[in-house]
Each structure stands twice: as structure tokens, then as C-alpha cells.
Amino acid sequence: MKSRGPYRRHSTPFKLQLCQDIRNGVIGRRDAQRTYGVSANLIKLWLTQFDRGELNDEEAEASVIAEYEAHIAALERKVGQLAMELDLVKKTPRQPIAGDSGNSSIITRPRPVLSDGGAK
């Protein structure tokens, strides 16, 4: 038995275009099934909705607008998060870094001198 693929959502513009193509004779139902991997029952349901006028441009536009609004909301959340992180960084006192002030210096000890020969 063949397992079902992952659950897919088809956009209203896709459904609308497919139904228009089928009704205008551009593509047959079976060709649509094979080409787009959509079941016969689903195509029949979409065609019924199309014939009743339930699939229309207004619904397609509403779907696109809803997707844009969801994307905008996600971006607004990200901007808010980054703004909070920036405020936190600004409020956190900086730790002095070596080389930041003119008073810091690196102290090293003299290198050992190697003798030319002989034992020490």
C-alpha cells in the first residue's frame, strides 16, 4: 500500500487557475491529477466550489493578504527582539579591553641568554 505524502495546502490562486484551465479545456482532469499530484476527489471538490462561485479572486486576494500579514507580524517580532537585545547591550557596562587605554602596558621578562659553549 502506498503511503500518503505530506499534507499540502494549495493556494486559492492555484485552485482557481486549475479549475479555469479544466473548464476551458486547456487541461483534462486526469492530466491535472498526474501533473500536479492532486487526487480526483480533490479536483472534483474544487470544481464544485468553482462552479458555485466559492473560488474567486477576492478569496485569493484575502489569502495572499493573510500570508503577507503573517510575514509582517513575524518580521515585527524579530525587530522587537533585536531592539531589546540592542537596549540590553547599550545598558551593559563595557569591560575594559587591553589596549583601550593609553596606561595599559604589557610587561615581559627578559629573554634568557644562551651561552656559546660550556656548561653552566
C-alpha positions in Angstrom: 0.0 0.0 0.0 1.4 3.4 -1.0 1.7 5.8 1.9 0.2 9.2 1.6 2.6 12.1 1.1 2.9 15.1 3.4 -0.1 17.2 3.9 -0.1 20.0 1.4 -2.2 23.2 1.2 -2.9 24.6 -2.2 -3.3 28.3 -2.6 -6.6 29.7 -3.8 -5.0 31.2 -6.9 -3.7 27.8 -7.8 -7.1 26.2 -7.4 -8.7 29.0 -9.3 -6.3 28.7 -12.2 -6.5 24.9 -12.3 -10.3 25.0 -12.4 -10.4 27.6 -15.1 -8.0 25.6 -17.2 -10.1 22.4 -16.8 -13.3 24.2 -17.6 -11.8 25.9 -20.6 -10.4 22.6 -21.9 -6.7 23.6 -21.5 -6.1 20.5 -19.4 -8.1 17.4 -18.6 -8.9 16.2 -15.1 -6.6 13.1 -15.4 -3.8 15.2 -16.8 -4.2 17.6 -13.9 -4.1 14.7 -11.5 -0.8 13.4 -12.9 0.8 16.8 -13.5 0.1 18.3 -10.1 -0.2 15.1 -7.9 -3.8 16.0 -6.8 -6.4 13.4 -6.2 -9.5 13.1 -8.4 -11.8 13.8 -5.4 -9.9 17.0 -4.5 -10.2 18.2 -8.1 -13.9 17.4 -8.1 -14.4 19.3 -4.8 -12.5 22.4 -6.3 -14.6 22.3 -9.5 -17.8 22.2 -7.4 -16.6 25.2 -5.4 -15.6 26.9 -8.6 -19.0 26.3 -10.2 -20.7 27.7 -7.1 -18.5 30.8 -7.2 -16.8 29.9 -3.9 -13.4 30.2 -5.5 -12.9 33.7 -6.6 -10.3 36.5 -6.9 -11.5 38.1 -3.7 -10.8 35.0 -1.7 -7.4 34.6 -3.5 -6.5 38.2 -2.6 -7.6 37.6 1.0 -5.4 34.5 1.1 -2.4 36.5 -0.2 -3.0 39.3 2.2 -3.2 36.9 5.1 0.1 35.4 4.2 1.7 38.9 3.9 0.2 39.9 7.3 1.7 36.8 8.9 5.1 37.5 7.4 4.9 41.1 8.6 4.0 40.0 12.1 7.0 37.7 12.1 9.3 40.5 11.0 7.9 42.8 13.6 8.5 40.2 16.3 12.1 39.9 15.1 12.6 43.7 15.1 11.3 43.9 18.6 13.6 41.1 19.8 16.6 42.8 18.2 15.6 46.2 19.6 15.5 44.6 23.1 18.9 43.0 22.6 20.4 46.3 21.5 19.0 48.1 24.5 20.5 45.4 26.7 23.9 45.8 25.1 23.7 49.6 25.5 22.9 49.3 29.2 25.5 46.7 30.0 28.8 48.3 31.2 31.7 47.6 28.9 34.6 45.6 30.2 37.9 47.4 29.6 39.9 45.7 26.8 43.7 45.5 26.8 44.9 48.3 24.5 41.8 50.5 25.0 43.6 53.0 27.3 47.0 54.6 27.0 48.0 53.5 30.5 48.0 49.8 29.9 51.2 48.0 29.1 52.4 44.5 28.6 55.2 43.5 30.9 57.6 40.8 29.8 60.6 39.4 31.3 64.0 39.5 29.5 64.8 36.5 27.3 67.4 34.1 28.6 70.8 34.5 27.1 72.3 31.3 25.7 76.0 30.8 26.2 78.2 29.8 23.3 79.6 26.8 24.8 80.3 25.1 28.0 78.3 24.1 30.9 76.6 26.3 33.3 
